[in-house]
Amino acid sequence: MEPVVVTTGEDEANSPKKLDAGALFVLESRGSWLHCGYHLTTSIVAPALLSLPYALSLMGWFAGVVCLTVSALVTFYSYNLLSLVLEHHAQLGQRQLRFRDMARDILGPRWGRYFVGPIQFGLCYGAVIACILLGGQSLKYIYLLSSNSRPETMKLYQFVIIFGVLMLVLAQIPSFHSLRHINLVSLILCLAYSACATAGAIYVGNSMNAPRKDYSLNGSKQNRVFGSFNAISIIATTYGNGIIPEIQATIAPPVKGKMFKGLCVCYAVVISTFFSVAISGYWAFGNQAKGTILLNFLVDEKPLLPTWVLLMTNVFTFLQVAAVSVVYLQPTNEVLERRFIDAKIDQFSVRNVVPRLVYRSLSVMIATTVAAMFPFFGDINALIGAFGCIPLDFILPMVFYNVVFKPSKYSILFWGNTIIASIFSALGVLGAISSIRQIILDANTYSLFANV
């Protein structure tokens, strides 16, 4: 069943005759611009930002900070372009609620069905798997810190399963709009653990246990080049979203101007967290920065910070990653409900609740199983970021805007969008090659259900 065009007006926008169940029940349009800001913040400002010092260690001070800054400017610009395109269609009485709807209406049905749809689904479900793995790792970290006098008896996959059980419960929250209060708490949590990580890095960097600060790039010239492209993939994934249309779909009509306000809320948090963690972490640990800055706070299993600080930071991270997981489950939920739920009857009827419970639970169980089996999923997620985040967040918004608004081919706007799309297309290809190379190099260390 093809998505149905939606007319503006609150009654028409929520009419079961006009909307399929996925749009009606999961993407219900009832939120304000402030709620939109909460959703945006949770979808972008996630624990992946703790890997930014590592990304800077692969590029160095100048290139790293420039890449962070350019990515912030380009993503804010591209998300605003997407919003303008969505607002334009809403004013024409053709409100688009999903990324694949945009691709179908603007570029043609094959683009939505065979390119944007699969890429977005892979990106979002990959993010869910990565979040479940990260949640399990945070639980293990908390366990080790709180039981350092006892031998390690539990394995990583057991913690992943525990986190998966939590996700089974949270996945049943009926709609994106229902997450607004959870995402407000998520916003506070990301500020909290970012502040802890920044303060911890400054403390360690000034302490007697401070590592020797070496900001040179490690490895051969070839490795440094590939490392730089890998860092670009990491930074792009950290800034990535991939669900801007779905988030804008939660806004009650009229939508004009509301997304921009939400983006301003989100990027106030982005700037304050991304740059503080990236710069303080790289300053403190230099080229010894690890995949996540939290690992640098332990040397030979001895904490460089008071145990309670590390525990608090990991509890904040654990709680927020649960909210991020639920947000990125929404596209999967929308697809499932569109196929299996009857939009003509109440969403809480037995006819609708039973399949929702079954299919959402099955989705979480599959993601949890993959996360437990492949604890090296970070390498795969970098590849997903190169193939998913860069096309959806850095390329398609520019293309959509040029196709819809048709700026003059002699204008700065047209050529600016074209140049950005072209540069990031090349960077996406190079980032994908670099990610594949890293997976091959790390292949010898992979094992199913590894206790890393």
TIFI-643418 format. One record per residue: residue number from 1; x, y, z of N, C-alpha, C in turn. Coordinates in steps of 0.05 Angstrom, whole numbers. Each point is the difference from the previous one (the first is absolute). Layout:
REC   num      n.X      n.Y      n.Z     ca.X     ca.Y     ca.Z      c.X      c.Y      c.Z
REC   NUM        X        Y        Z        X        Y        Z        X        Y        Z
...
This chain:
REC   num      n.X      n.Y      n.Z     ca.X     ca.Y     ca.Z      c.X      c.Y      c.Z
REC     1       17      -24        0      -17       24        0       18       25        0
REC     2       -4       17      -19       16       25       -3       -9       20       22
REC     3       19       16       11       -8       22       18      -20       18      -13
REC     4      -18       11       15      -22       16      -11        6       29        5
REC     5       -5       17      -20        4       29        3      -18       11       21
REC     6       11       18       17      -15       11       22       -6       29       -4
REC     7      -24        9        5       -6       28       -2        4       14       26
REC     8        3       26       -1        4       15       25      -26        3       15
REC     9        3       10       25      -24        2       18        1      -23       19
REC    10       -5        5       25        3      -20       21      -18      -24       -4
REC    11      -26        5       -7      -18      -22       -2        7      -18      -24
REC    12        7       13      -22        7      -15      -24       26      -15        4
REC    13       19       13       14       26      -12        3       -1      -25       18
REC    14      -20       -2       17       -3      -23       18      -22      -19       -8
REC    15      -10        3      -24      -22      -17      -10       10      -27       -8
REC    16      -11      -22       11        8      -27       -8       -4       -5      -29
REC    17      -19       15      -13       -4       -4      -28       23       10      -17
REC    18       14       19       11       22       13      -15       27      -12        8
REC    19        3      -12       24       25       -9       10        0      -30        5
REC    20       22      -13       -5        3      -28        9        6        0       30
REC    21       -1      -24       11        3       -3       29       27        9       10
REC    22       21       -4      -15       26        8        8        2       30        5
REC    23      -11       16      -19        0       29        2      -20        9       22
REC    24      -23      -13        1      -21        9       18        7       -5       29
REC    25       11      -24        6        5       -8       28       29        6        9
REC    26       20       -3      -17       28        3        8        8       29       -4
REC    27       -7       12      -23        9       27       -6      -23       20        4
REC    28      -15       -3       21      -23       18        5       10       29        3
REC    29      -13       17      -14        8       29       -2      -13       16       22
REC    30       12        0       24      -12       14       22       19       17       15
REC    31       26       -1       -7       21       13       16        4       30       -6
REC    32       15       13       18        7       28       -4       29        1      -10
REC    33       10       25       -5       27        3       -9       20       -8       22
REC    34       -9        4       25       18       -8       23        3      -30        1
REC    35      -23      -14       -4        2      -30       -1       18       -9      -22
REC    36       -2       14      -23       17       -6      -23       29        3        8
REC    37        6       21       15       28        4       10       10      -22       17
REC    38      -18      -11       17        8      -23       17        6      -24      -17
REC    39      -18       -6      -20        4      -23      -18       27        3      -15
REC    40        4       24      -11       25        5      -16       24       -4       17
REC    41        0       10       25       23       -2       17        7      -29        7
REC    42      -21      -16        6        5      -28        6       10      -15      -24
REC    43       -9        7      -24        8      -15      -24       28        7       -9
REC    44       11       24        9       27        8       -9       20       -1       23
REC    45       -7       11       23       18        1       23       -2      -26       15
REC    46       16      -20       -8       -1      -26       12       28       -7       11
REC    47        3      -23       14       26       -7       11       22       -4      -21
REC    48       -7       -1      -25       20       -1      -21       18       24        1
REC    49       -9       23       12       17       24        1       25       -5       17
REC    50       -1      -21       17       23       -6       17       24      -12      -16
REC    51       -5       -6      -26       21       -9      -17       14       23      -15
REC    52      -10       24        3       11       23      -15       30        5        6
REC    53       10       -3       25       29        3        5       16      -19      -17
REC    54      -10      -25       -3       14      -19      -17        0        9      -29
REC    55      -22       11      -10       -1       10      -27       20       22       -4
REC    56        3       18       20       20       21       -2       28      -11        0
REC    57        5      -22       14       26      -12        1        8      -11      -27
REC    58      -19       -6      -17        6      -10      -27        5       22      -20
REC    59       -6       25        8        2       22      -19       19       22       10
REC    60        3        3       26       16       22       10      -17       24        7
REC    61       12       20       14      -14       23       10      -15       15      -22
REC    62       15        9      -20      -12       18      -19      -21      -14      -17
REC    63        7      -22      -13      -19      -14      -17      -24      -10       16
REC    64        5       -9       25      -22      -11       16      -20       21        8
REC    65        9       23       10      -18       22        8      -14       11      -24
REC    66       14        3      -23      -13        9      -24      -22      -19       -9
REC    67        6      -26        1      -20      -20       -8      -25        1       18
REC    68        5        3       26      -22        3       19      -17       24       -6
REC    69       13       22       -6      -14       25       -5      -16       -1      -26
REC    70       13       -9      -21      -13       -2      -26      -24      -19        1
REC    71        4      -23       14      -23      -19        3      -23       12       14
REC    72        5       16       21      -21       14       15      -15       19      -19
REC    73       15       16      -15      -12       20      -17      -16      -13      -23
REC    74       12      -20      -12      -13      -13      -23      -25      -15        9
REC    75        1      -15       22      -24      -15        9      -22       19        8
REC    76        6       22       14      -21       19        8      -12       12      -26
REC    77       16        6      -19      -10       11      -25      -16      -20      -15
REC    78        9      -25       -2      -14      -21      -15      -26       -7       13
REC    79        0       -2       27      -25       -6       14      -21       22       -4
REC    80       10       25       -1      -18       23       -5      -11       -1      -28
REC    81       17       -8      -20      -10       -3      -27      -22      -21       -2
REC    82        5      -23       14      -21      -21        0      -26       11       12
REC    83        3       15       21      -24       11       13      -15       19      -20
REC    84       15       16      -14      -13       19      -19      -14      -15      -23
REC    85       12      -22       -9      -13      -16      -21      -26      -13       11
REC    86        1      -10       25      -23      -12       12      -22       21        4
REC    87        7       24       10      -19       21        3      -13        8      -26
REC    88       16        1      -21      -10        7      -27      -22      -19       -9
REC    89        5      -26        3      -20      -20       -8      -25        1       18
REC    90        5        5       26      -23        2       18      -19       23       -8
REC    91       12       23       -8      -16       23       -8      -15       -6      -26
REC    92       10      -18      -16      -13       -8      -25      -21      -22        5
REC    93       -4       -8       25      -19      -21        7       10      -28       -4
REC    94       27       -3       -1       12      -26       -4       21       -5       22
REC    95       -8       -1       25       19       -3       21       13      -27       -1
REC    96       27        0        0       16      -25       -2        9       -7       29
REC    97       -5      -25        7        5       -8       28       24      -18        3
REC    98       12       -9      -22       23      -18        1       21        7      -21
REC    99       24       -8        6       22        6      -19       -5      -13      -27
REC   100      -11      -24        0       -5      -13      -25      -23       13      -16
REC   101      -18       13       15      -21       15      -13       12       24      -15
REC   102       19       13       12       13       23      -13       14      -10      -26
REC   103       16      -22        3       14      -10      -23      -19       -8      -23
REC   104      -22      -12        8      -19       -9      -20      -13       23      -15
REC   105       -8       21       15      -14       22      -12       19       19      -15
REC   106       25        2        9       19       19      -13       16      -13      -22
REC   107       10      -24        5       19      -13      -19      -13      -23      -15
REC   108      -22      -10        9      -13      -22      -13       -3      -24       18
REC   109      -20      -18       -6       -6      -22       19       23      -20        4
REC   110       17       -4      -19       22      -19        4       20       10       20
REC   111        4       26        1       19       12       19       -9       -6       29
REC   112      -26        3        5      -11       -5       26        1      -29        8
REC   113       -8      -17      -19       -3      -29        6       27      -14        1
REC   114       18        6      -18       24      -16       -3       26       13       10
REC   115       -1       26        6       24       14        9       -4       11       28
REC   116      -17       21        3       -3       13       25      -12      -18       21
REC   117      -21      -14       -7      -13      -18       20       19      -20       12
REC   118       14      -17      -16       19      -19       11       23       12       16
REC   119       11       23      -11       22       13       14       -9       10       27
REC   120      -23       13        1       -9       11       26       -7      -23       19
REC   121      -12      -21      -10       -7      -22       18       26      -13       11
REC   122       20       -4      -17       25      -12        9       14       18       20
REC   123        0       27       -5       13       19       18      -13       -1       27
REC   124      -27        2        1      -14        1       25        1      -26       16
REC   125       -3      -22      -14        2      -26       14       29       -5        9
REC   126       19        8      -16       28       -2        8        5       16       25
REC   127      -12       24        2        3       17       24      -12      -14       24
REC   128      -23      -13       -4      -12      -15       23       18      -22       10
REC   129       12      -15      -19       19      -21        8       24       11       15
REC   130       11       22      -11       23       12       13       -7       11       28
REC   131      -24       11        3       -9       10       26       -4      -22       20
REC   132      -11      -22       -9       -3      -23       19       27      -11        8
REC   133       19       -1      -18       27       -8        7       13       19       20
REC   134       -3       26       -6       11       20       18      -13        0       27
REC   135      -27       -5        1      -13       -3       25       10      -23       16
REC   136        5      -23      -13       12      -23       13       28        6       10
REC   137       16       14      -15       27        7        8        0       19       24
REC   138      -19       19        0       -3       17       24       -8      -15       25
REC   139      -18      -19       -4       -8      -17       23       24      -16       11
REC   140       16      -11      -18       24      -15        8       19       18       14
REC   141        4       24      -10       18       19       12       -9        7       29
REC   142      -26        4        3      -11        6       26        4      -23       19
REC   143       -4      -24      -10        3      -25       16       29       -2        9
REC   144       19        4      -18       28       -3        8        9       22       20
REC   145      -10       24       -4        7       21       19      -12       -4       28
REC   146      -24      -11        1      -13       -4       25        7      -26       14
REC   147       14      -18      -14        7      -26       11       30       -6       -4
REC   148       17       20        3       28       -4       -7       15      -19       20
REC   149      -13       -6       22       12      -19       19       -7      -29       -6
REC   150      -19       -4      -20       -8      -27       -7       10       -7      -28
REC   151        4      -25       -5        9       -8      -27      -22        4      -20
REC   152        8        6      -25      -19        4      -21      -13      -27       -7
REC   153      -26       -1        3      -15      -25       -6      -19        2      -23
REC   154      -10       25       -5      -20        4      -21       14        9      -26
REC   155      -10       -9      -22       12        6      -26      -16       23      -13
REC   156       12       12      -20      -12       23      -14      -27       -7      -11
REC   157       -2      -23      -13      -26       -7      -13      -23       -2       20
REC   158        7       -7       25      -21       -1       20      -11       28        7
REC   159       19       20        1       -9       27        5      -16       11      -24
REC   160        8       -8      -24      -14        8      -24      -29      -10        1
REC   161       -3      -25        8      -27      -12        3      -16       15       21
REC   162       12        7       22      -15       15       21      -10       27      -11
REC   163       18       13      -15       -9       26      -12      -22       -5      -21
REC   164        2      -23      -15      -20       -7      -19      -27       -4       13
REC   165       -1      -11       24      -25       -4       15      -12       28        6
REC   166       16       19        8      -10       27        5      -12       12      -25
REC   167       14       -5      -23      -10       10      -25      -26      -13       -9
REC   168       -5      -25        8      -25      -13       -6      -24       15       13
REC   169        5       11       23      -21       16       14       -3       27      -14
REC   170       22       14       -3       -1       27      -12      -10        1      -28
REC   171        5      -22      -15       -9       -1      -28      -30        0       -3
REC   172      -15       -5       21      -29       -1       -1      -13       28        3
REC   173       17       21        5      -11       27        1      -13        6      -27
REC   174      -26        8       -1      -15       -2      -25       10       18      -22
REC   175        9       25        6        5       18      -23       25       17        5
REC   176       10       12      -21       22       19        2       -7       23       19
REC   177      -24       10       -2       -8       23       17        0       -8       29
REC   178       -5      -25        6        0      -10       28       27        1       13
REC   179       21        3      -16       27        1       10        9       28        9
REC   180      -17       20       -2        9       27        4       11        5       28
REC   181      -12      -12       20       10        4       28       25      -16        4
REC   182        1      -24      -11       25      -16        2       23       15      -14
REC   183       -6       12      -23       22       14      -14        8       26       13
REC   184      -17       12       16        8       23       16       20       -9       22
REC   185       -6      -23       12       19      -11       20       26       -8      -14
REC   186       -2      -11      -25       23       -7      -16       18       24       -5
REC   187      -12       23       -6       15       25       -4       16        7       25
REC   188      -12       -2       23       13        6       25       23      -20        5
REC   189       -5      -25       -6       20      -21        4       25        4      -17
REC   190       -4        7      -26       23        4      -17       17       24        9
REC   191      -13       21       10       15       22       11       16       -9       24
REC   192      -13      -18       16       13       -9       25       25      -17       -6
REC   193       -3      -21      -17       24      -16       -4       21       14      -17
REC   194       -7       18      -17       20       16      -14       15       18       19
REC   195      -14       12       19       14       16       20       19      -17       17
REC   196       -9      -24        7       17      -18       16       25       -8      -16
REC   197       -4       -7      -26       23       -8      -16       19       24       -4
REC   198      -10       24       -4       17       23       -4       15        6       26
REC   199      -14        1       22       13        6       26       21      -22        6
REC   200       -7      -25       -6       19      -22        5       25        2      -16
REC   201       -3        8      -26       23        3      -17       18       23        9
REC   202      -12       22        8       16       23       10       14       -8       26
REC   203      -14      -15       18       12       -8       25       24      -19       -5
REC   204       -4      -20      -17       22      -19       -6       23       14      -14
REC   205       -6       18      -19       20       14      -15       18       18       17
REC   206      -11        9       23       16       17       18       11      -15       24
REC   207       -5      -26        2        8      -16       23       28      -11       -3
REC   208       10      -12       22       26      -13       -1        0      -24      -18
REC   209      -24      -12       -4       -2      -24      -16       -5        6      -30
REC   210        2       26       -7       -6        8      -27       20      -14      -20
REC   211      -11      -11      -21       17      -12      -20       16       21      -15
REC   212       22       -8      -12       16       18      -15      -16       10      -24
REC   213       -2       25       -3      -17       12      -21       15        0      -27
REC   214       -8      -18      -17       12       -2      -27      -22        2      -21
REC   215        1       21      -16      -21        5      -19        8       -7      -28
REC   216       22      -14       -3        8      -10      -27      -18      -22       -9
REC   217       -2       -5      -26      -17      -21      -11       15      -26       -1
REC   218      -12      -21       10       13      -26        1       -1      -14      -27
REC   219       20      -18       -4       -1      -18      -24       14       12      -24
REC   220        0      -17      -21       12        8      -26      -17       21      -13
REC   221       10       11      -22      -14       21      -15      -27      -12      -10
REC   222        1      -25      -10      -24      -13      -10      -21       -3       22
REC   223        9       -9       23      -18       -4       22      -12       27       10
REC   224       16       21       -1      -10       26        8      -21       10      -19
REC   225        4       -5      -26      -20        9      -19      -27      -15        4
REC   226        2      -27        2      -25      -15        5      -12        7       27
REC   227       17        5       20      -10        8       26      -16       25       -1
REC   228        9       19      -17      -14       26       -3      -28       -5      -12
REC   229       -2      -17      -20      -26       -5      -12      -18      -15       20
REC   230       12      -18       16      -15      -14       20      -11       20       21
REC   231       17       20        7       -9       20       19      -23       16      -12
REC   232        1        6      -26      -22       15      -12      -26      -16        2
REC   233        1      -27       -4      -23      -17        3      -11        1       29
REC   234       19       -1       19       -8        1       28      -15       26        7
REC   235       12       23       -9      -12       26        5      -27        3      -14
REC   236       -1       -9      -25      -26        1      -15      -21      -17       14
REC   237        7      -23        9      -19      -17       14       -9       13       26
REC   238       18       13       14       -7       13       25      -20       23       -4
REC   239        4       15      -22      -19       22       -6      -24      -11      -15
REC   240        0      -24       -8      -21      -11      -17      -27       -2       14
REC   241      -20        0      -17      -28       -2       11      -15      -20      -17
REC   242       -6        6      -25      -13      -19      -18      -30       -2        4
REC   243      -11       14       20      -29       -2        4      -13       28        3
REC   244       11       20      -13      -11       28        2      -29        0       -9
REC   245       -8      -12      -23      -28        1       -8      -18      -12       21
REC   246        8      -23       11      -16      -13       20       -3       17       25
REC   247       21       14        8       -2       18       23      -18       23       -6
REC   248        2       12      -24      -17       22       -7      -29       -9       -3
REC   249       -4      -25       -6      -27      -11       -2      -15        0       27
REC   250       15        1       22      -12        0       27      -11       28        7
REC   251        6       20      -16       -8       28        7      -29        4       -9
REC   252      -16       12       17      -28        6       -7        0       22      -21
REC   253      -18       -2      -19       -2       21      -20      -12       26       12
REC   254        8       23      -11       18        4      -22       29       -3        9
REC   255       18       -9      -18       27       -7        7       20       22       -5
REC   256       -8       21      -14       18       21       -9       16       12       23
REC   257       27        0       -2       17       12       19        6      -15       25
REC   258      -15      -21        5        3      -15       25       26      -17        1
REC   259        6      -12      -23       24      -17       -2       25       16        5
REC   260        1       25      -10       24       17        4        4        5       29
REC   261      -21        6       15        2        4       29       11      -25       14
REC   262      -11      -23       -9        9      -25       12       30       -5       -6
REC   263        8        6      -24       29       -3       -7       17       19       16
REC   264       -9       24        6       16       18       17        3      -11       28
REC   265      -21      -12       11        3      -13       27       20      -23       -2
REC   266       -3      -16      -20       18      -24       -3       29        9       -3
REC   267        5       19      -18       28        7       -5       13       16       22
REC   268      -16       13       17       12       11       24       12      -21       18
REC   269      -14      -23        1       11      -23       15       23      -13      -15
REC   270       -3       -2      -26       22      -13      -17       26       15        4
REC   271        0       26       -3       24       16        2       13       -2       28
REC   272      -17        1       20       10        0       28       12      -27        8
REC   273      -11      -22      -12       10      -27        8       22      -10      -19
REC   274       -5        2      -26       19      -12      -19       28       13        3
REC   275        1       26        0       26       14        0       13       -2       27
REC   276      -15        1       22       13       -2       26       12      -28        4
REC   277      -14      -21       -7       11      -27        4       23       -5      -20
REC   278       -3        7      -25       20       -5      -20       26       14        7
REC   279       -1       26        6       24       16        5       13       -8       26
REC   280      -16       -3       22       12       -7       26       12      -28       -1
REC   281      -14      -18      -13       10      -28       -1       26       -2      -16
REC   282        1       13      -23       24       -1      -16       23       15       13
REC   283       -6       22       14       20       15       14       13      -18       22
REC   284      -17      -15       14       10      -15       23       15      -25       -9
REC   285       -9      -13      -21       12      -27       -7       14        0      -27
REC   286       -2       20      -16       15        1      -25       -5      -23      -18
REC   287       21      -10      -12       -4      -23      -19       -5      -26       14
REC   288       -1        0       27       -7      -24       15      -30       -2        6
REC   289      -15       19      -10      -29        0        4      -12      -26      -11
REC   290      -17      -13       15      -12      -26       -8      -27        4      -13
REC   291      -12      -23       -8      -25        1      -15      -22       16       14
REC   292        0       -1       27      -17       18       16       16       10       23
REC   293       -4       25        6       17       13       20       -2      -13       27
REC   294      -22      -14        6       -3      -13       26       21      -21        4
REC   295        9      -13      -22       22      -20        2       26       12        9
REC   296        4       25       -7       25       14        9        1        6       29
REC   297      -23       -2       13       -1        6       29        8      -25       17
REC   298        6      -22      -14        9      -24       13       27       -8      -11
REC   299       21       -3       16       26       -8       -8        8      -25       16
REC   300        4      -22      -14        5      -26       13      -21       -6       21
REC   301      -26        5       -8      -23       -4       16       -1       16       26
REC   302       17       21        1        0       18       23      -12       27       -9
REC   303      -21       10       13      -13       25       -8       18       24        6
REC   304        0       18      -19       15       26        3      -18       21       13
REC   305      -26       -6        2      -19       18       13      -12      -15       24
REC   306      -12       15       19      -15      -14       21      -21      -19      -11
REC   307       -3      -23       12      -18      -20      -10      -28       11       -3
REC   308       -9       16       19      -27       10       -1       -5       18      -24
REC   309       21       14      -10       -3       16      -24       -4      -18      -24
REC   310       16      -21       -2       -2      -18      -23      -27      -15        1
REC   311       -9       -7       24      -26      -14        2      -22       19       -9
REC   312        0       25        9      -20       19       -7       -1        5      -30
REC   313       24        3      -11        2        5      -29      -12      -23      -16
REC   314        6      -24        8      -10      -24      -14      -30       -4        4
REC   315      -10        7       24      -29       -2        4      -15       20      -18
REC   316       11       25       -2      -12       20      -18        0      -11      -29
REC   317       23      -11       -8        3      -10      -27      -19      -23       -5
REC   318       -2      -18       19      -18      -23       -3      -29        8       -3
REC   319       -9       19       16      -27        9       -1       -6       15      -26
REC   320       19       17      -10       -6       15      -24        1      -18      -25
REC   321       17      -20        0        1      -18      -23      -25      -16       -3
REC   322      -15       -4       21      -26      -13       -1      -19       17      -15
REC   323        0       26        5      -18       19      -14        8        2      -29
REC   324       26        0       -6        8        1      -28       -9      -24      -15
REC   325        2      -24       12       -9      -25      -12      -29        2       -8
REC   326      -17       10       19      -29        1       -6       -6       19      -23
REC   327       15       22       -1       -4       20      -22        5      -14      -27
REC   328       23      -14       -2        7      -12      -25      -16      -26       -6
REC   329      -16       -9       19      -18      -22       -6      -25       10      -15
REC   330       -5       26        1      -26       10      -11       -3       -5      -30
REC   331       20        3      -17       -4       -7      -28       -7      -30       -4
REC   332       13      -17       16       -7      -29       -1      -29       -4        9
REC   333       -8       13       22      -27       -2       10      -20        9      -20
REC   334        7       22      -13      -18       12      -20       -5      -20      -24
REC   335       22      -12       -9       -3      -20      -22      -17      -23        9
REC   336        5      -11       24      -15      -23       10      -29        6        3
REC   337       -6       24       12      -29        6        5      -14        7      -26
REC   338       14       11      -19      -12        5      -26       -9      -26      -13
REC   339       15      -21        5       -7      -25      -13      -19      -17       16
REC   340        1        0       26      -14      -19       16      -23       11       17
REC   341       -2       27        2      -20       12       17      -23       12      -16
REC   342      -24       -2       10      -24       10      -14       -5       29        9
REC   343        3       19      -18       -4       28        7      -29        8        4
REC   344      -19      -17       -7      -28        7        2      -12       -5       27
REC   345       16      -13       18      -10       -5       27       19       12       20
REC   346       -7        0       25       16       12       21       27      -13        2
REC   347       21       16        4       27      -12        1        4      -17       25
REC   348      -16        3       21        3      -16       24      -20      -23        1
REC   349      -13       -6      -22      -17      -24       -1       17      -25        0
REC   350      -12      -22        7       15      -26        1       11       -6      -28
REC   351      -16        6      -21        8       -6      -27       27       14       -7
REC   352        4       24       12       24       15       -7       22       -4       21
REC   353       -7       -3       25       20       -3       21       17      -26       -2
REC   354      -14      -22       -7       14      -26       -1       22        0      -22
REC   355       -6        7      -25       21        0      -20       22       21        6
REC   356       -8       23       12       20       20        7       20      -12       21
REC   357      -11      -13       20       17      -12       20       18      -22      -12
REC   358      -11      -16      -17       16      -22      -11       22       10      -18
REC   359       -7       18      -19       20        8      -20       21       19       11
REC   360       -8       18       19       19       17       12       20      -16       17
REC   361      -11      -19       15       17      -18       16       19      -16      -17
REC   362      -10      -10      -22       18      -15      -18       22       17      -11
REC   363       -7       25       -7       20       19      -11       23        4       21
REC   364       -8        4       25       20        5       21       17      -25        5
REC   365      -13      -23        0       15      -25        5       20       -6      -21
REC   366       -6        6      -25       19       -4      -22       24       19        4
REC   367       -6       26        6       21       19        4       18       -7       24
REC   368      -12      -10       21       15       -8       24       18      -24       -7
REC   369      -10      -19      -15       15      -24       -7       25        8      -17
REC   370       -4       18      -19       22       10      -17       21       14       17
REC   371      -10       18       19       19       15       17       16      -19       17
REC   372      -13      -21       11       15      -19       17       20      -17      -16
REC   373       -8       -7      -24       18      -17      -17       24       15      -11
REC   374       -4       26       -6       21       16      -14        7       24       17
REC   375       15       -3       22        7       22       17       20       20      -13
REC   376        9       -7      -25       17       18      -15      -16       17      -19
REC   377      -26        3        6      -18       13      -19        8       29       -7
REC   378       17       12       17        8       27       -5       13        3      -28
REC   379       16      -19       -8       12        1      -26      -21       -1      -22
REC   380      -20      -17        3      -21       -3      -19      -17       25        0
REC   381       -4       12       23      -16       24        2       13       24      -14
REC   382       27        1        0       14       21      -15       -6       -3      -30
REC   383       -2      -25       -9       -6       -5      -28      -29        8       -6
REC   384      -18       -6       18      -28        8       -3       -2       30       -1
REC   385       16       13       17        0       30        0        9       11      -27
REC   386       21      -12      -11       10       10      -26      -20       -4      -22
REC   387      -14      -23        0      -20       -6      -20      -27       13        5
REC   388       -6        6       26      -26       10        8       -1       29        7
REC   389       16        8       20       -1       28       10        8       20      -21
REC   390       22       -5      -14        9       20      -20      -20        4      -22
REC   391      -11      -21      -13      -21        5      -20      -25       14       10
REC   392      -10       -9       23      -26       10       10        3       28       12
REC   393       23        6       12        3       25       15       17       22      -14
REC   394       17       -9      -18       19       19      -12       -4        4      -31
REC   395      -15      -19      -12       -3        1      -29      -29        5       -9
REC   396      -18      -18        8      -28        2       -9      -13       26        7
REC   397        4       12       23      -14       26        6        7       21      -21
REC   398       25        1       -9        8       20      -20      -14       -6      -27
REC   399        0      -26       -7      -13       -8      -25      -30        6        1
REC   400      -13       -7       22      -29        5        3       -6       30       -4
REC   401       16       17       14       -5       29       -1        3       10      -29
REC   402       21       -8      -13        5        9      -28      -22       -9      -19
REC   403      -10      -24        4      -21      -11      -18      -26       14        6
REC   404       -7        4       25      -26       11        7       -2       30       -6
REC   405       20       15       10       -1       30       -2       13       10      -25
REC   406       16      -16      -14       12        7      -25       14       28        1
REC   407       19        4       18       15       25       -1       15        3      -26
REC   408        5       25       -8       14        5      -25       27      -14        0
REC   409        7      -12      -23       25      -13       -3       24       19        1
REC   410       -6       25        1       21       20        2        2       11       28
REC   411      -17      -10       19        0       10       27       20      -14       18
REC   412        8       14       21       18      -12       20      -14      -23       14
REC   413      -26        2        4      -15      -21       14        1      -26      -15
REC   414       -5        1      -26        1      -25      -16       27      -12        0
REC   415       21       16       -5       27      -12       -1       10       -8       27
REC   416       -8       15       21        8       -8       27      -11      -28        7
REC   417      -26       -4       -5      -12      -26        5       13      -22      -17
REC   418        5        7      -25       12      -20      -18       28       -8        9
REC   419       16       20        8       27       -6        9        0      -16       26
REC   420      -17        7       19       -2      -15       25       -7      -29       -6
REC   421      -21       -4      -17       -8      -27       -7       22      -16      -13
REC   422       15       13      -18       22      -14      -15       23       -7       19
REC   423        8       19       17       22       -6       19       -7      -22       18
REC   424      -24        0       11       -7      -21       20       -6      -27      -14
REC   425       -7        1      -25       -2      -25      -15       27      -14       -2
REC   426       21       16       -6       27      -11       -2        9       -9       28
REC   427       -5       16       20        8       -8       28      -15      -25        9
REC   428      -25       -3       -8      -15      -24        7       12      -25      -12
REC   429        9        2      -25       12      -23      -13       27       -7       14
REC   430       16       21        5       26       -5       13       -4      -10       29
REC   431      -20       11       14       -5       -9       27       -9      -29        0
REC   432      -16       -8      -20       -9      -28       -1       24      -19       -5
REC   433       18        9      -19       24      -17       -5       17       -2       25
REC   434        4       22       14       16        0       25      -13      -18       21
REC   435      -27        1        2      -14      -17       20        3      -30       -7
REC   436       -3       -6      -25        3      -28       -9       29      -10        6
REC   437       19       17       -6       28       -7        6        4       -5       30
REC   438      -12       17       17        4       -4       29      -13      -26        9
REC   439      -23       -7      -12      -13      -25        7       18      -24       -7
REC   440       13        2      -24       18      -22       -8       24       -2       19
REC   441       11       23        8       23        0       18       -7      -11       27
REC   442      -24        5        9       -8       -9       27      -13      -28        0
REC   443       -2      -12      -24      -15      -25       -3       12      -22       17
REC   444       27        0        4       13      -21       15       -7        1       29
REC   445      -10       22       10       -7        3       28      -29       -6        6
REC   446      -16       -5      -22      -28       -4        4       -6      -29        9
REC   447      -20       -2       18      -10      -26        8      -29        4       10
REC   448      -17      -19       -6      -28        3        9       -2        0       30
REC   449      -17       17       10       -5        2       29       25        6       16
REC   450       19       15      -13       25        7       14       -6       17       25
REC   451       17       -4       20       -4       15       25       20       23        0
REC   452       -6       20      -16       19       23       -3       -7       22       20
